[in-house]
Structures are given as C-alpha cells and as structure tokens.
C-alpha cells in the first residue's frame, strides 16, 4: 500500500515559517536536519496528534538547483499564493478561527457556510494558501 506521508510548501524563510507553523498554529517539529555538505535543511512540521502526515517547509531553491531568475520567479509566485493549497479540517470552524485569530493569524474571510461545510482561509508568511474547513455531514440517501 502506498500512503501520503508528507506534503511540501516552498517558503521564503524557514525560520519565519517555523515560527508560524509551530509558534502560531501550535504544530510540532517532526524533523529538523541540516546537511551542511549539501547546504540543505529538511524541516518537517505537523499537527499535534496526527503523526502520520507532515508538511515539509522547503526553502525556495537558488543556484545551482535553479538559476537566480527562476528562483526569484518561483518566490514571487509563492508570495502570490500560486504555490498550492493546504486543506485543514476542524470540528468547529468558528472556534478555530477565533483561537487562531487571537494568536495572530490574519484570515482572508470569516467562516462562511458553503455547500460542503463551513470554510475560511489564510496565508502563511510566504503566501501559501491554507483553507480551514468544518465538513458538515449530509444525508446522501435524501432525494
């Protein structure tokens, strides 16, 4: 069986991302390994109580992996929110919104009823999209 283990966000600054995901969101560090010979740091965080999946906070690569111009383009795309979206689920969207707002998270919109549940969103310090959803149960047998 193949399972999803981790997802990745490009980040502009690993320390800033670490402060946000661990300090502000309350997640935990799963792995923080620096390989000086490669000039590389593997930084993996994840929600407390959900050890089977994590988020790799990967710095936007520069030379030699990417040419300087391409690195700058990627960093700009990430800042605009084009780096992808992380979907988080909660049992109470309003309570999570209130708690995270009090911790300094700036939301794009308030919790809003949608056909699938109650939903809101925010961005991390690099610009990556994060959606927070309270999925509502539906009776699929109803016509």
N, C-alpha and C positions, 0 to 999 in steps of 0.2 A: 504494500500500500504506500502511496506517495501522499504526503501531507504538506500543507503550507507551514513552514517553520517561522519565517521572518519576512517582513516587507522592508522597503527602504525609502527614505526620503533624502534627497540632496539637501544639504544645509550649508549656509554661508559661514557659520562659525559653530564648531562642535561644542565649545564651552557654553555659548549662549543657548544652543539647542538643549544641552544637558540641563541647564538651569530651568528652562521652560518645562521640559517633559518630566523631570524629577522634582524640581522645586515647586513649580506652579501646578502641574497636573497631578502630582503625587505618585508618579510611577516609580519604578525601581530600576537600578542599573543591573543588567544581566551579565554584561561582559564589557570590559574596558581594557583593551590590549593594544599597546603601542609596539610597532615593529620598526625600530629606528633604521634598520638596514633598508627598508622599503619606503621609509618616510610615510608610514601609514598607521592610522589608528582605527581599530574596529571598536565601535561604540554601539552597544545594543541595550535598549531600554524596553520596558514593557509594563503593562498594568499589574499592580499587585494582585495576586490571586489568580492570574491567568498565565502560568509559566510556559504553556505550550506554544505561544506565539510572541514575537517581539518586533520592534521597529529599529532598524539599523539607521543611525544618524551619520550619513556618509558625506564628507566634505565634497563640495563641487571640485572636481579634479582639474588640475592645471597641467602644465608640461611635465613630463613627456606624454602623459596619457591623453591630454587634449591640448591642442595649440591654444595659445593665450586668447585669441579672438573667439574661439569656440567655447572656451571656459567662461569667458565673460558673457557670451550669448546664453549659455546654459544658466548661469547665475541670474541673469535678467529674467529668463523665462520662469525660473523657480519663484523669484520675487513677485511675479505677476500671477502666481497660482497655477501655472501650467505644468507643474511637476507631478501632478496626480492628486488623489484624494484618499484620505484615511477615513474609514467609516467606523465610528464607535457606537455602541449600543448601551443604553441605560434603562433602568426600570422606571425612572422618574425624570423626565427631561427638564421640567421646570426646576426641580430641586438641584439637579446637576448644574443647570445654568446659573442659578443663584449662588451656589457654592463656588463654582469656577470664576464667576464674575467678581466675587468677593476676594478671590486670590489674584485678580489682576488680568484674567483672560478677557479680551475685548471681542465680543461676538459681532458677527455681521448682521444678525437679525435675531429677534426674540424667538422663543419656542413657538412654532406655528403648526397648527393642525394640517396634516397632509392626508391623502388617501391611504397611506400605509402606516401612519402614526403621527407622532409629534416630533418636529425636526428643527434644528438650528445649526449654525456653523460658525467657525472661527478659523483664523490662520495662525500658524506658528511664527516665530520671529523671522524665519527665512521666507515666508509667504506661502508655505504649503497649506492646502485646504484640509480641514478636519470637519467632518459632519458628525453631529451628535443626535442620535435618534432613539426615541422610545417607540418601539414597534408595538402596534395595537393588534390584539387578536381579533380575527374575523371568523364568522361562521361561514365556511366555504360551502356548506350544504344549502344555504339560503339562495333563493332564486331572485 
